[in-house]
């Protein structure tokens, strides 16, 4: 038995769309697969969780233990990647104490906010990073390991930390390879 699902097995999951040359671990979990689009040349490793309205472009690697919570939408454009243990949230609970927290409670007793997360072409997110809702990581951004992204990021820069800081410009030389 292969550690990746066969094409026939992938088709039984019921993705909204599924590209060619896609490798998905048998140990990955999908919730609401009918709302998930996957492009060509995509690899999703062990213990990843993908839930909700997610669009994954082509030439993308989602490393082990990553989670994408897309109730309000997550878009990964072509040539992007998530390093191990990256978590993307498109929605968040209100922790003020004025509302209940969690999906088990009635919508009237919670205050979930958020919006689409878009990670544009040629961007890479470092290990153990957390991406908050309602923001855009623009083209060519590299986010360092263990960073908290809580705002939109400018194209072709390297960011890192908590709080997140713009470190320096990033070369766009990689465009020469495409």
C-alpha positions as CSV (number, residue, x, y, z in Angstrom):
1,X,0.0,0.0,0.0
2,X,1.2,3.5,-0.9
3,X,1.2,6.2,1.7
4,X,-0.6,8.5,-0.8
5,X,-4.1,7.9,-2.0
6,X,-4.6,6.6,-5.5
7,X,-6.4,8.6,-8.2
8,X,-9.4,6.4,-7.8
9,X,-9.4,6.9,-4.0
10,X,-9.0,10.7,-4.4
11,X,-12.1,10.7,-6.7
12,X,-14.2,9.1,-4.0
13,X,-13.5,11.9,-1.5
14,X,-15.8,14.3,-3.5
15,X,-13.6,17.4,-4.0
16,X,-15.2,20.3,-5.9
17,X,-12.4,19.9,-8.4
18,X,-9.2,17.9,-8.5
19,X,-6.2,18.4,-10.7
20,X,-3.6,16.1,-12.1
21,X,-0.5,14.8,-10.4
22,X,-1.9,15.2,-7.0
23,X,-0.4,13.4,-4.0
24,X,-2.5,13.4,-0.8
25,X,-1.5,11.4,2.3
26,X,-3.8,8.7,3.5
27,X,-3.5,10.4,6.9
28,X,-4.9,13.8,5.8
29,X,-8.4,14.8,6.8
30,X,-11.0,16.8,4.8
31,X,-14.2,18.3,6.1
32,X,-16.6,19.6,3.5
33,X,-14.6,18.3,0.6
34,X,-17.3,19.4,-1.8
35,X,-16.1,23.0,-1.1
36,X,-12.4,22.3,-1.7
37,X,-10.7,22.8,-5.1
38,X,-7.3,21.4,-5.7
39,X,-5.1,22.2,-8.7
40,X,-2.3,20.3,-10.5
41,X,1.0,19.2,-9.0
42,X,-0.2,19.5,-5.4
43,X,1.1,17.5,-2.4
44,X,-0.7,17.4,0.9
45,X,1.3,15.5,3.6
46,X,0.4,13.5,6.8
47,X,-1.9,14.8,9.5
48,X,-3.1,17.9,7.6
49,X,-6.7,19.1,8.2
50,X,-8.5,21.0,5.5
51,X,-12.0,22.3,6.2
52,X,-14.4,24.6,4.5
53,X,-14.2,26.8,1.4
54,X,-10.6,26.3,0.2
55,X,-9.0,26.9,-3.3
56,X,-5.6,25.4,-3.8
57,X,-3.8,26.4,-7.0
58,X,-1.1,24.4,-8.8
59,X,2.5,23.6,-7.7
60,X,1.8,23.7,-4.0
61,X,3.1,21.7,-1.1
62,X,1.2,21.6,2.2
63,X,3.5,20.1,4.8
64,X,2.7,17.7,7.7
65,X,0.4,18.9,10.5
66,X,-0.8,22.0,8.7
67,X,-4.4,23.1,9.1
68,X,-6.5,25.2,6.9
69,X,-9.9,26.4,8.4
70,X,-11.8,27.9,5.5
71,X,-15.3,28.7,6.7
72,X,-14.9,32.2,5.3
73,X,-12.6,31.2,2.4
74,X,-8.9,30.5,1.9
75,X,-7.1,30.8,-1.4
76,X,-3.6,29.5,-2.1
77,X,-2.4,30.7,-5.4
78,X,0.1,28.8,-7.6
79,X,3.7,28.2,-6.4
80,X,2.9,28.7,-2.7
81,X,3.6,26.5,0.2
82,X,2.9,25.8,3.9
83,X,5.8,24.5,6.0
84,X,5.0,22.0,8.8
85,X,2.4,23.0,11.5
86,X,1.2,26.1,9.7
87,X,-2.4,27.1,10.7
88,X,-4.6,29.3,8.6
89,X,-7.9,30.7,10.1
90,X,-10.5,32.4,8.0
91,X,-12.8,32.9,11.0
92,X,-12.3,33.6,14.7
93,X,-14.4,33.4,17.9
94,X,-14.8,36.5,20.1
95,X,-12.9,35.9,23.3
96,X,-14.1,39.0,25.1
97,X,-16.3,37.1,27.5
98,X,-19.5,38.4,26.0
99,X,-20.1,35.3,23.9
100,X,-19.7,31.5,23.9
101,X,-16.8,30.1,22.0
102,X,-16.8,27.1,19.7
103,X,-18.8,25.4,16.9
104,X,-21.0,23.5,19.3
105,X,-23.0,26.6,20.3
106,X,-25.9,28.2,18.6
107,X,-24.9,31.0,16.2
108,X,-26.9,33.6,18.3
109,X,-24.7,33.0,21.3
110,X,-21.4,33.4,19.5
111,X,-19.7,36.2,17.6
112,X,-17.6,34.7,14.9
113,X,-15.8,37.2,12.6
114,X,-13.4,36.8,9.7
115,X,-12.9,36.9,6.0
116,X,-11.0,35.4,3.2
117,X,-7.3,34.7,3.5
118,X,-5.4,34.9,0.2
119,X,-1.9,33.8,-0.2
120,X,-0.6,35.0,-3.5
121,X,1.8,33.4,-6.0
122,X,5.4,32.5,-5.0
123,X,4.8,32.9,-1.2
124,X,6.0,30.5,1.5
125,X,4.8,30.3,5.1
126,X,7.4,29.1,7.7
127,X,6.9,26.3,10.2
128,X,4.6,26.9,13.2
129,X,3.2,30.1,11.8
130,X,-0.4,31.2,12.3
131,X,-2.4,33.2,9.8
132,X,-5.3,35.3,11.0
133,X,-8.5,35.9,9.0
134,X,-9.4,38.6,6.4
135,X,-6.0,39.4,5.0
136,X,-3.8,39.0,1.9
137,X,-0.2,37.8,1.8
138,X,0.8,39.4,-1.5
139,X,3.0,37.9,-4.2
140,X,6.5,36.6,-3.3
141,X,6.3,36.9,0.4
142,X,8.3,34.7,2.7
143,X,7.1,34.4,6.3
144,X,9.7,33.1,8.8
145,X,9.0,30.2,11.2
146,X,6.9,30.8,14.3
147,X,5.3,34.0,13.0
148,X,1.9,35.5,13.7
149,X,0.4,37.1,10.6
150,X,-2.4,39.4,11.6
151,X,-2.3,41.9,8.8
152,X,-1.9,42.0,5.0
153,X,1.7,41.8,3.7
154,X,3.5,43.7,0.9
155,X,4.8,41.9,-2.1
156,X,8.4,40.5,-2.3
157,X,9.4,41.0,1.3
158,X,10.5,38.6,4.1
159,X,8.6,38.9,7.4
160,X,9.1,37.2,10.7
161,X,8.2,37.2,14.4
162,X,5.6,38.0,16.9
163,X,4.9,40.8,16.6
164,X,5.4,40.4,12.8
165,X,8.2,42.6,11.4
166,X,9.2,43.4,7.8
167,X,12.8,42.1,7.7
168,X,14.0,42.9,4.2
169,X,13.2,42.7,0.5
170,X,13.0,39.3,-1.1
171,X,14.5,38.6,-4.5
172,X,12.1,37.8,-7.3
173,X,14.8,35.9,-9.2
174,X,12.8,32.7,-8.9
175,X,10.5,34.1,-11.6
176,X,13.3,33.3,-14.1
177,X,12.8,29.6,-13.5
178,X,9.1,29.6,-14.6
